[in-house]
């Protein structure tokens, strides 16, 4: 595993940022590998948190779930200071698509890259179960128009997953996933939010699609989400190439 770039310009690179204490980094990495094996032109990289991320280095970047730095200060509050996180706004503007899952979502909120904040679940307890989640809106590349309204099943595992936001942030609030039965008190049953930024995007969610990515787990809806992302990005690249050729 390496964070360096290769000379194969046609190879697309998907990366998982690894923090001390992360416990879903390998799950996400293996899910990305499954996508890579089906396409043949994706290189999956484990990117150590101390190494900065450069513009155009990766097509997709995941901030995985877990307990980065043990959540010793506050969930995501230490990880947001890592070198790999510092330049993410510029990296996304240049075209990367960033997904923050659970603790990764917490990091994005701490870094103010997404609106709102997380607080302890309304019943004050840790939740670990599988929830029905509705796809509420399009979110390139993760969800297409035809996905809207579908209900998927993703596991959740968190204590600080109660998503809230101030009125001043409402204009930037773009929910794309909603719990069918709100398990934690989140504003409007929000399970995931989205932000388009420059040529790229940011997607933060509390459920774990990487834990619903293999048939052996009796859950495969998460894998479908990552497959959709790959299909949309591949189509987008092909379209851009054709437009450039015909210009």
C-alpha positions in Angstrom: 0.0 0.0 0.0 1.3 3.4 -0.9 0.1 7.0 -1.1 2.4 7.8 -4.0 1.1 8.3 -7.6 2.0 6.0 -10.4 2.9 6.7 -14.0 -0.2 5.0 -15.4 -2.2 8.0 -16.3 -5.2 6.0 -17.3 -5.5 4.4 -13.9 -8.1 5.8 -11.6 -7.2 6.0 -7.9 -9.5 5.5 -5.0 -8.0 6.1 -1.5 -9.0 5.4 2.1 -7.4 7.7 4.6 -6.1 5.7 7.6 -6.0 7.4 11.0 -4.8 5.8 14.3 -7.8 4.2 15.9 -9.8 3.7 12.7 -11.7 0.4 12.7 -13.5 0.5 9.4 -10.6 1.4 7.2 -10.0 -2.1 6.1 -13.7 -2.7 5.5 -13.8 0.3 3.2 -10.5 -0.7 1.5 -11.8 -4.2 0.7 -15.0 -2.7 -0.6 -13.0 -0.4 -2.9 -11.0 -3.4 -4.0 -14.1 -5.3 -5.0 -15.0 -2.4 -7.2 -11.5 -2.3 -8.6 -11.5 -6.0 -9.4 -14.7 -5.6 -11.4 -13.4 -2.7 -13.5 -9.7 -3.4 -13.9 -8.5 0.2 -14.0 -8.8 1.4 -10.4 -5.9 1.4 -8.0 -6.9 1.3 -4.4 -4.6 3.0 -1.9 -4.4 3.2 1.8 -3.3 6.8 2.5 -1.7 7.5 5.9 -3.1 10.5 7.6 0.2 12.2 8.1 0.7 12.5 4.3 -0.9 15.5 2.5 -3.3 14.8 -0.3 -2.6 16.7 -3.6 -5.0 18.0 -6.1 -6.0 15.4 -8.8 -4.2 12.6 -6.8 -7.4 10.6 -6.3 -10.8 10.3 -7.9 -12.5 9.1 -4.8 -11.4 9.6 -1.2 -13.0 7.9 1.9 -12.6 9.1 5.5 -13.6 5.8 7.2 -15.6 5.0 10.3 -14.0 4.1 13.6 -12.6 6.1 16.5 -9.8 8.2 15.0 -7.3 9.0 17.7 -9.6 7.2 20.1 -12.1 10.1 20.1 -10.1 11.2 23.2 -10.9 14.9 22.8 -14.1 14.8 20.7 -15.1 12.6 17.8 -13.1 13.8 14.8 -11.6 16.8 16.6 -8.0 15.5 16.5 -8.2 13.9 13.1 -9.3 17.2 11.5 -5.7 18.4 12.2 -4.1 15.7 10.2 -2.1 16.7 7.1 -4.3 14.5 4.9 -7.4 16.6 5.9 -5.9 20.1 5.7 -6.1 20.5 2.0 -9.3 18.6 1.3 -11.3 21.6 0.3 -8.9 22.4 -2.5 -8.7 18.7 -3.4 -12.5 18.4 -3.8 -12.8 21.7 -5.7 -10.3 20.3 -8.2 -12.5 17.3 -8.8 -12.2 14.6 -6.1 -15.3 13.0 -4.6 -15.1 12.6 -0.9 -17.1 10.3 1.3 -17.0 10.6 5.1 -18.6 7.6 6.9 -19.6 7.8 10.6 -16.3 9.1 12.2 -15.4 10.4 8.7 -18.6 12.4 8.7 -17.7 13.7 12.2 -14.3 14.8 10.8 -15.9 16.7 7.9 -18.3 18.5 10.3 -15.4 19.4 12.6 -13.5 20.8 9.6 -16.6 22.8 8.6 -16.6 21.2 5.2 -20.2 20.2 5.7 -22.9 22.2 7.6 -24.2 21.3 11.0 -23.0 19.3 13.9 -23.4 16.0 15.8 -24.4 15.5 19.3 -25.1 12.4 21.5 -28.1 10.3 20.5 -31.4 11.5 21.9 -31.7 8.4 24.2 -28.0 8.9 25.3 -27.0 5.3 24.3 -24.7 3.8 21.7 -26.7 2.3 18.7 -25.6 -0.8 16.8 -28.2 -2.2 14.4 -29.3 -2.2 10.8 -31.7 0.6 9.6 -33.9 1.2 6.6 -32.7 4.3 4.9 -34.4 6.2 2.0 -32.5 7.8 -0.8 -34.0 11.2 -0.7 -32.2 13.1 -3.5 -29.7 12.8 -6.4 -26.0 13.1 -5.3 -23.4 12.6 -8.0 -21.7 10.2 -8.2 -23.3 8.2 -5.4 -27.0 8.3 -6.4 -28.7 8.9 -9.7 -32.2 10.2 -10.4 -33.6 6.6 -10.7 -32.3 5.8 -7.2 -34.4 8.5 -5.5 -37.2 7.0 -3.4 -35.5 3.6 -3.0 -35.0 2.2 0.5 -31.7 0.5 1.4 -30.5 -1.3 4.5 -27.3 -0.1 6.1 -25.8 -0.8 9.6 -25.3 2.0 12.0 -23.0 2.1 15.0 -22.6 5.3 16.9 -23.2 7.3 20.0 -22.6 10.8 18.6 -24.8 10.5 15.5 -27.6 12.9 16.3 -27.3 15.4 13.4 -28.4 19.0 14.0 -27.8 22.3 12.4 -28.4 26.0 13.1 -30.9 28.1 11.1 -28.0 29.9 9.5 -26.9 26.6 7.9 -30.3 25.7 6.4 -29.4 27.1 2.9 -26.4 24.7 2.7 -28.4 21.7 4.0 -28.9 19.0 1.3 -30.1 15.7 2.8 -29.7 12.7 0.5 -30.3 9.9 3.0 -33.1 9.8 5.6 -33.9 7.1 8.2 -37.4 5.6 7.8 -37.5 5.4 11.6 -35.3 8.0 13.3 -33.0 6.1 15.6 -31.0 8.9 17.1 -33.0 12.2 17.1 -31.4 13.6 14.0 -32.9 16.7 12.4 -35.6 15.6 9.9 -34.4 12.0 10.3 -31.2 12.9 8.4 -28.8 10.0 7.8 -26.5 11.7 5.2 -25.9 15.1 3.6 -24.2 16.2 0.4 -22.4 19.2 -0.9 -21.3 20.0 -4.4 -18.0 21.9 -4.4 -16.2 23.0 -7.6 -15.6 20.0 -9.8 -16.0 17.6 -6.9 -18.3 16.7 -4.0 -18.6 15.8 -0.3 -20.9 13.2 1.1 -21.2 12.6 4.8 -23.3 9.9 6.3 -23.6 8.1 9.7 -24.7 4.6 8.3 -22.0 2.2 7.2 -22.4 1.2 3.5 -19.0 -0.6 3.6 -20.6 -3.0 6.2 -23.3 -3.8 3.7 -21.1 -4.7 0.7 -20.7 -8.4 0.7 -23.3 -11.2 0.2 -21.7 -13.2 3.1 -23.0 -10.4 5.4 -26.5 -10.9 4.0 -26.3 -7.2 3.0 -25.3 -5.8 -0.4 -27.0 -2.4 -0.7 -23.7 -0.7 0.2 -21.8 -2.3 -2.6 -24.5 -1.1 -5.0 -23.9 2.4 -3.9 -20.2 2.2 -4.6 -20.9 0.5 -7.9 -23.2 3.3 -8.9 -20.5 5.8 -8.1 -18.0 4.0 -10.3 -20.5 3.7 -13.2 -21.3 7.4 -13.0 -17.7 8.5 -12.7 -16.7 6.3 -15.6 -19.5 7.7 -17.8 -18.6 11.2 -16.8 -15.0 10.7 -17.8 -16.0 9.2 -21.1 -18.4 12.0 -21.8 -15.8 14.6 -20.9 -13.3 12.9 -23.2 -15.7 12.8 -26.1 -16.6 16.4 -25.7 -12.9 17.3 -25.6 -12.3 15.3 -28.8 -15.2 16.9 -30.6 -14.5 20.4 -29.5 
